[in-house]
């Protein structure tokens, strides 16, 4: 894998849990390709998930305890 130039910055507040990650768009595409985000199987799984969401097969939960119901 090619080296990635990534800049990671913390938010101004010490108590904040937010970070800012900056990277070149071409490097991001290479990283996504290495993770398999452009593979046909992954893209089909995204399409299935979107279809399930539209048809109401997806149930929003607030806690893992909701899965017991």
CHARMM-style PDB file with segment names, atoms N, HN, CA, C and O in Angstrom:
ATOM      1  N   UNK     1       0.857  -1.172   0.000  1.00  0.00      PROA
ATOM      2  CA  UNK     1       0.000   0.000   0.000  1.00  0.00      PROA
ATOM      3  C   UNK     1       0.902   1.234   0.000  1.00  0.00      PROA
ATOM      4  O   UNK     1       1.912   1.281   0.703  1.00  0.00      PROA
ATOM      5  N   UNK     2       0.527   2.215  -0.788  1.00  0.00      PROA
ATOM      6  HN  UNK     2      -0.292   2.177  -1.359  1.00  0.00      PROA
ATOM      7  CA  UNK     2       1.301   3.452  -0.870  1.00  0.00      PROA
ATOM      8  C   UNK     2       1.122   4.265   0.407  1.00  0.00      PROA
ATOM      9  O   UNK     2       0.054   4.224   1.018  1.00  0.00      PROA
ATOM     10  N   UNK     3       2.151   5.001   0.820  1.00  0.00      PROA
ATOM     11  HN  UNK     3       3.019   5.034   0.325  1.00  0.00      PROA
ATOM     12  CA  UNK     3       2.010   5.824   2.021  1.00  0.00      PROA
ATOM     13  C   UNK     3       0.990   6.940   1.800  1.00  0.00      PROA
ATOM     14  O   UNK     3       0.867   7.482   0.701  1.00  0.00      PROA
ATOM     15  N   UNK     4       0.275   7.265   2.850  1.00  0.00      PROA
ATOM     16  HN  UNK     4       0.375   6.825   3.742  1.00  0.00      PROA
ATOM     17  CA  UNK     4      -0.750   8.303   2.784  1.00  0.00      PROA
ATOM     18  C   UNK     4      -0.314   9.508   3.592  1.00  0.00      PROA
ATOM     19  O   UNK     4       0.162   9.369   4.719  1.00  0.00      PROA
ATOM     20  N   UNK     5      -0.474  10.688   3.019  1.00  0.00      PROA
ATOM     21  HN  UNK     5      -0.860  10.801   2.103  1.00  0.00      PROA
ATOM     22  CA  UNK     5      -0.227  11.918   3.759  1.00  0.00      PROA
ATOM     23  C   UNK     5      -1.552  12.358   4.352  1.00  0.00      PROA
ATOM     24  O   UNK     5      -2.434  12.840   3.642  1.00  0.00      PROA
ATOM     25  N   UNK     6      -1.682  12.190   5.649  1.00  0.00      PROA
ATOM     26  HN  UNK     6      -0.966  11.799   6.226  1.00  0.00      PROA
ATOM     27  CA  UNK     6      -2.924  12.516   6.344  1.00  0.00      PROA
ATOM     28  C   UNK     6      -2.611  13.540   7.419  1.00  0.00      PROA
ATOM     29  O   UNK     6      -1.631  13.409   8.152  1.00  0.00      PROA
ATOM     30  N   UNK     7      -3.460  14.567   7.504  1.00  0.00      PROA
ATOM     31  HN  UNK     7      -4.256  14.672   6.908  1.00  0.00      PROA
ATOM     32  CA  UNK     7      -3.348  15.565   8.558  1.00  0.00      PROA
ATOM     33  C   UNK     7      -4.517  15.366   9.515  1.00  0.00      PROA
ATOM     34  O   UNK     7      -5.676  15.368   9.100  1.00  0.00      PROA
ATOM     35  N   UNK     8      -4.211  15.198  10.782  1.00  0.00      PROA
ATOM     36  HN  UNK     8      -3.269  15.197  11.119  1.00  0.00      PROA
ATOM     37  CA  UNK     8      -5.248  15.022  11.804  1.00  0.00      PROA
ATOM     38  C   UNK     8      -5.118  16.158  12.794  1.00  0.00      PROA
ATOM     39  O   UNK     8      -4.060  16.366  13.387  1.00  0.00      PROA
ATOM     40  N   UNK     9      -6.221  16.902  12.969  1.00  0.00      PROA
ATOM     41  HN  UNK     9      -7.080  16.733  12.487  1.00  0.00      PROA
ATOM     42  CA  UNK     9      -6.229  18.035  13.892  1.00  0.00      PROA
ATOM     43  C   UNK     9      -7.300  17.815  14.950  1.00  0.00      PROA
ATOM     44  O   UNK     9      -8.393  17.335  14.650  1.00  0.00      PROA
ATOM     45  N   UNK    10      -6.980  18.167  16.178  1.00  0.00      PROA
ATOM     46  HN  UNK    10      -6.092  18.557  16.421  1.00  0.00      PROA
ATOM     47  CA  UNK    10      -7.963  18.124  17.256  1.00  0.00      PROA
ATOM     48  C   UNK    10      -8.812  19.385  17.225  1.00  0.00      PROA
ATOM     49  O   UNK    10      -8.387  20.428  16.728  1.00  0.00      PROA
ATOM     50  N   UNK    11      -9.998  19.271  17.756  1.00  0.00      PROA
ATOM     51  HN  UNK    11     -10.343  18.424  18.160  1.00  0.00      PROA
ATOM     52  CA  UNK    11     -10.868  20.427  17.892  1.00  0.00      PROA
ATOM     53  C   UNK    11     -10.262  21.393  18.910  1.00  0.00      PROA
ATOM     54  O   UNK    11      -9.429  20.992  19.723  1.00  0.00      PROA
ATOM     55  N   UNK    12     -10.666  22.641  18.872  1.00  0.00      PROA
ATOM     56  HN  UNK    12     -11.343  22.967  18.211  1.00  0.00      PROA
ATOM     57  CA  UNK    12     -10.102  23.652  19.754  1.00  0.00      PROA
ATOM     58  C   UNK    12     -10.276  23.359  21.228  1.00  0.00      PROA
ATOM     59  O   UNK    12      -9.398  23.689  22.025  1.00  0.00      PROA
ATOM     60  N   UNK    13     -11.381  22.751  21.613  1.00  0.00      PROA
ATOM     61  HN  UNK    13     -12.095  22.484  20.965  1.00  0.00      PROA
ATOM     62  CA  UNK    13     -11.669  22.472  23.009  1.00  0.00      PROA
ATOM     63  C   UNK    13     -10.987  21.180  23.451  1.00  0.00      PROA
ATOM     64  O   UNK    13     -10.941  20.209  22.695  1.00  0.00      PROA
ATOM     65  N   UNK    14     -10.467  21.168  24.651  1.00  0.00      PROA
ATOM     66  HN  UNK    14     -10.504  21.957  25.265  1.00  0.00      PROA
ATOM     67  CA  UNK    14      -9.830  19.965  25.187  1.00  0.00      PROA
ATOM     68  C   UNK    14     -10.836  18.869  25.488  1.00  0.00      PROA
ATOM     69  O   UNK    14     -10.477  17.692  25.509  1.00  0.00      PROA
ATOM     70  N   UNK    15     -12.096  19.236  25.723  1.00  0.00      PROA
ATOM     71  HN  UNK    15     -12.388  20.193  25.705  1.00  0.00      PROA
ATOM     72  CA  UNK    15     -13.123  18.268  26.095  1.00  0.00      PROA
ATOM     73  C   UNK    15     -13.895  17.752  24.885  1.00  0.00      PROA
ATOM     74  O   UNK    15     -14.704  16.834  25.017  1.00  0.00      PROA
ATOM     75  N   UNK    16     -13.662  18.319  23.732  1.00  0.00      PROA
ATOM     76  HN  UNK    16     -13.005  19.065  23.625  1.00  0.00      PROA
ATOM     77  CA  UNK    16     -14.380  17.898  22.534  1.00  0.00      PROA
ATOM     78  C   UNK    16     -13.816  16.572  22.023  1.00  0.00      PROA
ATOM     79  O   UNK    16     -12.611  16.337  22.104  1.00  0.00      PROA
ATOM     80  N   UNK    17     -14.682  15.711  21.499  1.00  0.00      PROA
ATOM     81  HN  UNK    17     -15.662  15.902  21.433  1.00  0.00      PROA
ATOM     82  CA  UNK    17     -14.263  14.424  20.959  1.00  0.00      PROA
ATOM     83  C   UNK    17     -14.205  14.467  19.434  1.00  0.00      PROA
ATOM     84  O   UNK    17     -14.180  13.421  18.785  1.00  0.00      PROA
ATOM     85  N   UNK    18     -14.184  15.666  18.862  1.00  0.00      PROA
ATOM     86  HN  UNK    18     -14.204  16.515  19.390  1.00  0.00      PROA
ATOM     87  CA  UNK    18     -14.155  15.812  17.418  1.00  0.00      PROA
ATOM     88  C   UNK    18     -12.725  15.984  16.923  1.00  0.00      PROA
ATOM     89  O   UNK    18     -11.885  16.598  17.580  1.00  0.00      PROA
ATOM     90  N   UNK    19     -12.475  15.420  15.736  1.00  0.00      PROA
ATOM     91  HN  UNK    19     -13.157  14.921  15.202  1.00  0.00      PROA
ATOM     92  CA  UNK    19     -11.191  15.611  15.069  1.00  0.00      PROA
ATOM     93  C   UNK    19     -11.469  15.945  13.612  1.00  0.00      PROA
ATOM     94  O   UNK    19     -12.548  15.652  13.097  1.00  0.00      PROA
ATOM     95  N   UNK    20     -10.515  16.546  12.964  1.00  0.00      PROA
ATOM     96  HN  UNK    20      -9.639  16.784  13.383  1.00  0.00      PROA
ATOM     97  CA  UNK    20     -10.596  16.872  11.554  1.00  0.00      PROA
ATOM     98  C   UNK    20      -9.494  16.097  10.849  1.00  0.00      PROA
ATOM     99  O   UNK    20      -8.323  16.199  11.213  1.00  0.00      PROA
ATOM    100  N   UNK    21      -9.878  15.314   9.830  1.00  0.00      PROA
ATOM    101  HN  UNK    21     -10.829  15.231   9.534  1.00  0.00      PROA
ATOM    102  CA  UNK    21      -8.916  14.522   9.072  1.00  0.00      PROA
ATOM    103  C   UNK    21      -8.888  15.067   7.655  1.00  0.00      PROA
ATOM    104  O   UNK    21      -9.923  15.146   6.993  1.00  0.00      PROA
ATOM    105  N   UNK    22      -7.694  15.446   7.187  1.00  0.00      PROA
ATOM    106  HN  UNK    22      -6.853  15.382   7.725  1.00  0.00      PROA
ATOM    107  CA  UNK    22      -7.533  15.971   5.837  1.00  0.00      PROA
ATOM    108  C   UNK    22      -6.620  15.045   5.055  1.00  0.00      PROA
ATOM    109  O   UNK    22      -5.594  14.590   5.561  1.00  0.00      PROA
ATOM    110  N   UNK    23      -7.009  14.770   3.799  1.00  0.00      PROA
ATOM    111  HN  UNK    23      -7.842  15.140   3.388  1.00  0.00      PROA
ATOM    112  CA  UNK    23      -6.149  13.993   2.921  1.00  0.00      PROA
ATOM    113  C   UNK    23      -6.477  14.349   1.477  1.00  0.00      PROA
ATOM    114  O   UNK    23      -7.564  14.844   1.178  1.00  0.00      PROA
ATOM    115  N   UNK    24      -5.547  14.098   0.612  1.00  0.00      PROA
ATOM    116  HN  UNK    24      -4.664  13.697   0.856  1.00  0.00      PROA
ATOM    117  CA  UNK    24      -5.688  14.357  -0.810  1.00  0.00      PROA
ATOM    118  C   UNK    24      -6.784  13.442  -1.387  1.00  0.00      PROA
ATOM    119  O   UNK    24      -6.872  12.279  -0.994  1.00  0.00      PROA
ATOM    120  N   UNK    25      -7.610  13.941  -2.300  1.00  0.00      PROA
ATOM    121  HN  UNK    25      -7.539  14.886  -2.620  1.00  0.00      PROA
ATOM    122  CA  UNK    25      -8.708  13.163  -2.871  1.00  0.00      PROA
ATOM    123  C   UNK    25      -8.206  11.918  -3.599  1.00  0.00      PROA
ATOM    124  O   UNK    25      -8.833  10.862  -3.517  1.00  0.00      PROA
ATOM    125  N   UNK    26      -7.097  12.027  -4.301  1.00  0.00      PROA
ATOM    126  HN  UNK    26      -6.587  12.885  -4.368  1.00  0.00      PROA
ATOM    127  CA  UNK    26      -6.554  10.861  -5.002  1.00  0.00      PROA
ATOM    128  C   UNK    26      -6.111   9.787  -4.018  1.00  0.00      PROA
ATOM    129  O   UNK    26      -6.307   8.596  -4.261  1.00  0.00      PROA
ATOM    130  N   UNK    27      -5.518  10.206  -2.912  1.00  0.00      PROA
ATOM    131  HN  UNK    27      -5.360  11.174  -2.714  1.00  0.00      PROA
ATOM    132  CA  UNK    27      -5.098   9.249  -1.883  1.00  0.00      PROA
ATOM    133  C   UNK    27      -6.314   8.597  -1.233  1.00  0.00      PROA
ATOM    134  O   UNK    27      -6.277   7.416  -0.887  1.00  0.00      PROA
ATOM    135  N   UNK    28      -7.389   9.361  -1.066  1.00  0.00      PROA
ATOM    136  HN  UNK    28      -7.419  10.320  -1.347  1.00  0.00      PROA
ATOM    137  CA  UNK    28      -8.618   8.806  -0.497  1.00  0.00      PROA
ATOM    138  C   UNK    28      -9.190   7.731  -1.414  1.00  0.00      PROA
ATOM    139  O   UNK    28      -9.650   6.693  -0.940  1.00  0.00      PROA
ATOM    140  N   UNK    29      -9.165   7.974  -2.728  1.00  0.00      PROA
ATOM    141  HN  UNK    29      -8.791   8.818  -3.113  1.00  0.00      PROA
ATOM    142  CA  UNK    29      -9.652   6.965  -3.674  1.00  0.00      PROA
ATOM    143  C   UNK    29      -8.802   5.699  -3.606  1.00  0.00      PROA
ATOM    144  O   UNK    29      -9.340   4.593  -3.669  1.00  0.00      PROA
ATOM    145  N   UNK    30      -7.499   5.842  -3.482  1.00  0.00      PROA
ATOM    146  HN  UNK    30      -7.062   6.740  -3.431  1.00  0.00      PROA
ATOM    147  CA  UNK    30      -6.630   4.671  -3.365  1.00  0.00      PROA
ATOM    148  C   UNK    30      -6.930   3.903  -2.084  1.00  0.00      PROA
ATOM    149  O   UNK    30      -6.964   2.672  -2.092  1.00  0.00      PROA
ATOM    150  N   UNK    31      -7.147   4.615  -0.994  1.00  0.00      PROA
ATOM    151  HN  UNK    31      -7.119   5.614  -0.988  1.00  0.00      PROA
ATOM    152  CA  UNK    31      -7.478   3.973   0.274  1.00  0.00      PROA
ATOM    153  C   UNK    31      -8.805   3.232   0.172  1.00  0.00      PROA
ATOM    154  O   UNK    31      -8.922   2.101   0.643  1.00  0.00      PROA
ATOM    155  N   UNK    32      -9.805   3.863  -0.440  1.00  0.00      PROA
ATOM    156  HN  UNK    32      -9.710   4.782  -0.822  1.00  0.00      PROA
ATOM    157  CA  UNK    32     -11.110   3.222  -0.614  1.00  0.00      PROA
ATOM    158  C   UNK    32     -10.985   1.964  -1.467  1.00  0.00      PROA
ATOM    159  O   UNK    32     -11.625   0.952  -1.183  1.00  0.00      PROA
ATOM    160  N   UNK    33     -10.167   2.028  -2.508  1.00  0.00      PROA
ATOM    161  HN  UNK    33      -9.647   2.851  -2.738  1.00  0.00      PROA
ATOM    162  CA  UNK    33      -9.954   0.856  -3.360  1.00  0.00      PROA
ATOM    163  C   UNK    33      -9.275  -0.262  -2.580  1.00  0.00      PROA
ATOM    164  O   UNK    33      -9.612  -1.432  -2.756  1.00  0.00      PROA
ATOM    165  N   UNK    34      -8.318   0.088  -1.717  1.00  0.00      PROA
ATOM    166  HN  UNK    34      -8.044   1.039  -1.574  1.00  0.00      PROA
ATOM    167  CA  UNK    34      -7.648  -0.926  -0.900  1.00  0.00      PROA
ATOM    168  C   UNK    34      -8.606  -1.592   0.079  1.00  0.00      PROA
ATOM    169  O   UNK    34      -8.455  -2.775   0.385  1.00  0.00      PROA
ATOM    170  N   UNK    35      -9.580  -0.851   0.566  1.00  0.00      PROA
ATOM    171  HN  UNK    35      -9.703   0.110   0.317  1.00  0.00      PROA
ATOM    172  CA  UNK    35     -10.590  -1.417   1.468  1.00  0.00      PROA
ATOM    173  C   UNK    35     -11.670  -2.183   0.721  1.00  0.00      PROA
ATOM    174  O   UNK    35     -12.483  -2.863   1.347  1.00  0.00      PROA
ATOM    175  N   UNK    36     -11.696  -2.086  -0.610  1.00  0.00      PROA
ATOM    176  HN  UNK    36     -11.036  -1.534  -1.118  1.00  0.00      PROA
ATOM    177  CA  UNK    36     -12.672  -2.823  -1.406  1.00  0.00      PROA
ATOM    178  C   UNK    36     -13.985  -2.091  -1.601  1.00  0.00      PROA
ATOM    179  O   UNK    36     -14.991  -2.715  -1.937  1.00  0.00      PROA
ATOM    180  N   UNK    37     -13.999  -0.785  -1.401  1.00  0.00      PROA
ATOM    181  HN  UNK    37     -13.182  -0.277  -1.129  1.00  0.00      PROA
ATOM    182  CA  UNK    37     -15.238  -0.028  -1.518  1.00  0.00      PROA
ATOM    183  C   UNK    37     -15.733   0.114  -2.954  1.00  0.00      PROA
ATOM    184  O   UNK    37     -16.867   0.538  -3.175  1.00  0.00      PROA
ATOM    185  N   UNK    38     -14.901  -0.235  -3.930  1.00  0.00      PROA
ATOM    186  HN  UNK    38     -13.980  -0.580  -3.751  1.00  0.00      PROA
ATOM    187  CA  UNK    38     -15.321  -0.150  -5.328  1.00  0.00      PROA
ATOM    188  C   UNK    38     -15.603  -1.536  -5.907  1.00  0.00      PROA
ATOM    189  O   UNK    38     -15.893  -1.658  -7.097  1.00  0.00      PROA
ATOM    190  N   UNK    39     -15.522  -2.566  -5.093  1.00  0.00      PROA
ATOM    191  HN  UNK    39     -15.286  -2.467  -4.126  1.00  0.00      PROA
ATOM    192  CA  UNK    39     -15.762  -3.917  -5.593  1.00  0.00      PROA
ATOM    193  C   UNK    39     -17.248  -4.098  -5.896  1.00  0.00      PROA
ATOM    194  O   UNK    39     -18.095  -3.507  -5.227  1.00  0.00      PROA
ATOM    195  N   UNK    40     -17.563  -4.908  -6.897  1.00  0.00      PROA
ATOM    196  HN  UNK    40     -16.875  -5.388  -7.441  1.00  0.00      PROA
ATOM    197  CA  UNK    40     -18.973  -5.131  -7.255  1.00  0.00      PROA
ATOM    198  C   UNK    40     -19.797  -5.685  -6.094  1.00  0.00      PROA
ATOM    199  O   UNK    40     -20.962  -5.320  -5.937  1.00  0.00      PROA
ATOM    200  N   UNK    41     -19.206  -6.563  -5.279  1.00  0.00      PROA
ATOM    201  HN  UNK    41     -18.259  -6.860  -5.406  1.00  0.00      PROA
ATOM    202  CA  UNK    41     -19.951  -7.145  -4.154  1.00  0.00      PROA
ATOM    203  C   UNK    41     -20.320  -6.074  -3.129  1.00  0.00      PROA
ATOM    204  O   UNK    41     -21.434  -6.065  -2.604  1.00  0.00      PROA
ATOM    205  N   UNK    42     -19.380  -5.175  -2.848  1.00  0.00      PROA
ATOM    206  HN  UNK    42     -18.476  -5.182  -3.274  1.00  0.00      PROA
ATOM    207  CA  UNK    42     -19.660  -4.112  -1.885  1.00  0.00      PROA
ATOM    208  C   UNK    42     -20.742  -3.166  -2.413  1.00  0.00      PROA
ATOM    209  O   UNK    42     -21.648  -2.778  -1.675  1.00  0.00      PROA
ATOM    210  N   UNK    43     -20.646  -2.802  -3.679  1.00  0.00      PROA
ATOM    211  HN  UNK    43     -19.910  -3.117  -4.279  1.00  0.00      PROA
ATOM    212  CA  UNK    43     -21.642  -1.900  -4.264  1.00  0.00      PROA
ATOM    213  C   UNK    43     -23.028  -2.543  -4.286  1.00  0.00      PROA
ATOM    214  O   UNK    43     -24.030  -1.863  -4.068  1.00  0.00      PROA
ATOM    215  N   UNK    44     -23.090  -3.847  -4.548  1.00  0.00      PROA
ATOM    216  HN  UNK    44     -22.276  -4.400  -4.725  1.00  0.00      PROA
ATOM    217  CA  UNK    44     -24.383  -4.550  -4.509  1.00  0.00      PROA
ATOM    218  C   UNK    44     -24.942  -4.571  -3.094  1.00  0.00      PROA
ATOM    219  O   UNK    44     -26.152  -4.446  -2.904  1.00  0.00      PROA
ATOM    220  N   UNK    45     -24.067  -4.730  -2.094  1.00  0.00      PROA
ATOM    221  HN  UNK    45     -23.084  -4.831  -2.249  1.00  0.00      PROA
ATOM    222  CA  UNK    45     -24.552  -4.739  -0.711  1.00  0.00      PROA
ATOM    223  C   UNK    45     -25.104  -3.374  -0.317  1.00  0.00      PROA
ATOM    224  O   UNK    45     -26.061  -3.291   0.453  1.00  0.00      PROA
ATOM    225  N   UNK    46     -24.509  -2.308  -0.837  1.00  0.00      PROA
ATOM    226  HN  UNK    46     -23.731  -2.376  -1.462  1.00  0.00      PROA
ATOM    227  CA  UNK    46     -25.029  -0.962  -0.568  1.00  0.00      PROA
ATOM    228  C   UNK    46     -26.405  -0.799  -1.208  1.00  0.00      PROA
ATOM    229  O   UNK    46     -27.317  -0.246  -0.593  1.00  0.00      PROA
ATOM    230  N   UNK    47     -26.553  -1.275  -2.432  1.00  0.00      PROA
ATOM    231  HN  UNK    47     -25.812  -1.724  -2.931  1.00  0.00      PROA
ATOM    232  CA  UNK    47     -27.848  -1.202  -3.105  1.00  0.00      PROA
ATOM    233  C   UNK    47     -28.908  -1.988  -2.338  1.00  0.00      PROA
ATOM    234  O   UNK    47     -30.033  -1.513  -2.188  1.00  0.00      PROA
ATOM    235  N   UNK    48     -28.568  -3.191  -1.847  1.00  0.00      PROA
ATOM    236  HN  UNK    48     -27.653  -3.578  -1.969  1.00  0.00      PROA
ATOM    237  CA  UNK    48     -29.525  -3.984  -1.063  1.00  0.00      PROA
ATOM    238  C   UNK    48     -29.910  -3.256   0.217  1.00  0.00      PROA
ATOM    239  O   UNK    48     -31.081  -3.246   0.597  1.00  0.00      PROA
ATOM    240  N   UNK    49     -28.934  -2.647   0.887  1.00  0.00      PROA
ATOM    241  HN  UNK    49     -27.982  -2.655   0.579  1.00  0.00      PROA
ATOM    242  CA  UNK    49     -29.218  -1.927   2.132  1.00  0.00      PROA
ATOM    243  C   UNK    49     -30.136  -0.733   1.874  1.00  0.00      PROA
ATOM    244  O   UNK    49     -31.055  -0.480   2.653  1.00  0.00      PROA
ATOM    245  N   UNK    50     -29.895   0.000   0.791  1.00  0.00      PROA
ATOM    246  HN  UNK    50     -29.149  -0.205   0.158  1.00  0.00      PROA
ATOM    247  CA  UNK    50     -30.765   1.131   0.462  1.00  0.00      PROA
ATOM    248  C   UNK    50     -32.172   0.660   0.131  1.00  0.00      PROA
ATOM    249  O   UNK    50     -33.149   1.297   0.527  1.00  0.00      PROA
ATOM    250  N   UNK    51     -32.286  -0.451  -0.593  1.00  0.00      PROA
ATOM    251  HN  UNK    51     -31.493  -0.968  -0.915  1.00  0.00      PROA
ATOM    252  CA  UNK    51     -33.609  -0.994  -0.929  1.00  0.00      PROA
ATOM    253  C   UNK    51     -34.341  -1.433   0.338  1.00  0.00      PROA
ATOM    254  O   UNK    51     -35.534  -1.169   0.485  1.00  0.00      PROA
ATOM    255  N   UNK    52     -33.638  -2.099   1.252  1.00  0.00      PROA
ATOM    256  HN  UNK    52     -32.669  -2.314   1.133  1.00  0.00      PROA
ATOM    257  CA  UNK    52     -34.248  -2.517   2.518  1.00  0.00      PROA
ATOM    258  C   UNK    52     -34.711  -1.310   3.321  1.00  0.00      PROA
ATOM    259  O   UNK    52     -35.774  -1.346   3.941  1.00  0.00      PROA
ATOM    260  N   UNK    53     -33.925  -0.249   3.313  1.00  0.00      PROA
ATOM    261  HN  UNK    53     -33.062  -0.220   2.810  1.00  0.00      PROA
ATOM    262  CA  UNK    53     -34.305   0.963   4.047  1.00  0.00      PROA
ATOM    263  C   UNK    53     -35.566   1.588   3.459  1.00  0.00      PROA
ATOM    264  O   UNK    53     -36.469   1.989   4.193  1.00  0.00      PROA
ATOM    265  N   UNK    54     -35.620   1.669   2.130  1.00  0.00      PROA
ATOM    266  HN  UNK    54     -34.886   1.343   1.534  1.00  0.00      PROA
ATOM    267  CA  UNK    54     -36.794   2.265   1.473  1.00  0.00      PROA
ATOM    268  C   UNK    54     -38.062   1.451   1.721  1.00  0.00      PROA
ATOM    269  O   UNK    54     -39.140   2.027   1.869  1.00  0.00      PROA
ATOM    270  N   UNK    55     -37.951   0.120   1.767  1.00  0.00      PROA
ATOM    271  HN  UNK    55     -37.075  -0.348   1.646  1.00  0.00      PROA
ATOM    272  CA  UNK    55     -39.129  -0.731   1.945  1.00  0.00      PROA
ATOM    273  C   UNK    55     -39.529  -0.888   3.408  1.00  0.00      PROA
ATOM    274  O   UNK    55     -40.536  -1.532   3.705  1.00  0.00      PROA
ATOM    275  N   UNK    56     -38.761  -0.312   4.323  1.00  0.00      PROA
ATOM    276  HN  UNK    56     -37.943   0.211   4.082  1.00  0.00      PROA
ATOM    277  CA  UNK    56     -39.120  -0.351   5.732  1.00  0.00      PROA
ATOM    278  C   UNK    56     -38.630  -1.579   6.471  1.00  0.00      PROA
ATOM    279  O   UNK    56     -39.089  -1.839   7.583  1.00  0.00      PROA
ATOM    280  N   UNK    57     -37.721  -2.337   5.901  1.00  0.00      PROA
ATOM    281  HN  UNK    57     -37.348  -2.125   4.998  1.00  0.00      PROA
ATOM    282  CA  UNK    57     -37.185  -3.514   6.579  1.00  0.00      PROA
ATOM    283  C   UNK    57     -36.200  -3.147   7.675  1.00  0.00      PROA
ATOM    284  O   UNK    57     -35.859  -3.981   8.514  1.00  0.00      PROA
ATOM    285  N   UNK    58     -35.743  -1.906   7.670  1.00  0.00      PROA
ATOM    286  HN  UNK    58     -36.020  -1.229   6.988  1.00  0.00      PROA
ATOM    287  CA  UNK    58     -34.767  -1.443   8.652  1.00  0.00      PROA
ATOM    288  C   UNK    58     -35.507  -0.836   9.838  1.00  0.00      PROA
ATOM    289  O   UNK    58     -36.443  -0.057   9.660  1.00  0.00      PROA
ATOM    290  N   UNK    59     -35.087  -1.192  11.035  1.00  0.00      PROA
ATOM    291  HN  UNK    59     -34.327  -1.825  11.179  1.00  0.00      PROA
ATOM    292  CA  UNK    59     -35.713  -0.685  12.250  1.00  0.00      PROA
ATOM    293  C   UNK    59     -34.678   0.126  13.013  1.00  0.00      PROA
ATOM    294  O   UNK    59     -33.602  -0.384  13.324  1.00  0.00      PROA
ATOM    295  N   UNK    60     -34.985   1.378  13.317  1.00  0.00      PROA
ATOM    296  HN  UNK    60     -35.859   1.793  13.065  1.00  0.00      PROA
ATOM    297  CA  UNK    60     -34.069   2.208  14.090  1.00  0.00      PROA
ATOM    298  C   UNK    60     -34.153   1.815  15.560  1.00  0.00      PROA
ATOM    299  O   UNK    60     -35.239   1.597  16.097  1.00  0.00      PROA
ATOM    300  N   UNK    61     -33.001   1.729  16.194  1.00  0.00      PROA
ATOM    301  HN  UNK    61     -32.119   1.906  15.758  1.00  0.00      PROA
ATOM    302  CA  UNK    61     -32.954   1.389  17.615  1.00  0.00      PROA
ATOM    303  C   UNK    61     -32.135   2.456  18.340  1.00  0.00      PROA
ATOM    304  O   UNK    61     -31.281   3.116  17.750  1.00  0.00      PROA
ATOM    305  N   UNK    62     -32.419   2.604  19.626  1.00  0.00      PROA
ATOM    306  HN  UNK    62     -33.113   2.067  20.106  1.00  0.00      PROA
ATOM    307  CA  UNK    62     -31.643   3.538  20.440  1.00  0.00      PROA
ATOM    308  C   UNK    62     -30.635   2.797  21.297  1.00  0.00      PROA
ATOM    309  O   UNK    62     -29.672   3.391  21.783  1.00  0.00      PROA
ATOM    310  N   UNK    63     -30.850   1.506  21.485  1.00  0.00      PROA
ATOM    311  HN  UNK    63     -31.632   1.024  21.091  1.00  0.00      PROA
ATOM    312  CA  UNK    63     -29.975   0.714  22.329  1.00  0.00      PROA
ATOM    313  C   UNK    63     -29.970  -0.712  21.814  1.00  0.00      PROA
ATOM    314  O   UNK    63     -30.924  -1.147  21.170  1.00  0.00      PROA
ATOM    315  N   UNK    64     -28.895  -1.445  22.095  1.00  0.00      PROA
ATOM    316  HN  UNK    64     -28.120  -1.091  22.619  1.00  0.00      PROA
ATOM    317  CA  UNK    64     -28.864  -2.853  21.718  1.00  0.00      PROA
ATOM    318  C   UNK    64     -29.907  -3.665  22.467  1.00  0.00      PROA
ATOM    319  O   UNK    64     -30.274  -4.753  22.024  1.00  0.00      PROA
ATOM    320  N   UNK    65     -30.392  -3.155  23.598  1.00  0.00      PROA
ATOM    321  HN  UNK    65     -30.094  -2.271  23.957  1.00  0.00      PROA
ATOM    322  CA  UNK    65     -31.457  -3.823  24.341  1.00  0.00      PROA
ATOM    323  C   UNK    65     -32.731  -3.898  23.517  1.00  0.00      PROA
ATOM    324  O   UNK    65     -33.542  -4.803  23.714  1.00  0.00      PROA
ATOM    325  N   UNK    66     -32.921  -2.949  22.586  1.00  0.00      PROA
ATOM    326  HN  UNK    66     -32.262  -2.214  22.426  1.00  0.00      PROA
ATOM    327  CA  UNK    66     -34.115  -2.957  21.743  1.00  0.00      PROA
ATOM    328  C   UNK    66     -34.157  -4.167  20.829  1.00  0.00      PROA
ATOM    329  O   UNK    66     -35.232  -4.521  20.344  1.00  0.00      PROA
ATOM    330  N   UNK    67     -33.043  -4.805  20.578  1.00  0.00      PROA
ATOM    331  HN  UNK    67     -32.170  -4.517  20.972  1.00  0.00      PROA
ATOM    332  CA  UNK    67     -33.008  -5.983  19.713  1.00  0.00      PROA
ATOM    333  C   UNK    67     -33.638  -7.204  20.376  1.00  0.00      PROA
ATOM    334  O   UNK    67     -34.020  -8.150  19.687  1.00  0.00      PROA
ATOM    335  N   UNK    68     -33.750  -7.195  21.676  1.00  0.00      PROA
ATOM    336  HN  UNK    68     -33.440  -6.426  22.235  1.00  0.00      PROA
ATOM    337  CA  UNK    68     -34.343  -8.332  22.395  1.00  0.00      PROA
ATOM    338  C   UNK    68     -35.844  -8.413  22.216  1.00  0.00      PROA
ATOM    339  O   UNK    68     -36.440  -9.461  22.464  1.00  0.00      PROA
ATOM    340  N   UNK    69     -36.464  -7.332  21.791  1.00  0.00      PROA
ATOM    341  HN  UNK    69     -35.980  -6.480  21.589  1.00  0.00      PROA
ATOM    342  CA  UNK    69     -37.930  -7.284  21.666  1.00  0.00      PROA
ATOM    343  C   UNK    69     -38.413  -8.077  20.490  1.00  0.00      PROA
ATOM    344  OT1 UNK    69     -39.616  -8.142  20.241  1.00  0.00      PROA
TER     345      UNK     69
END
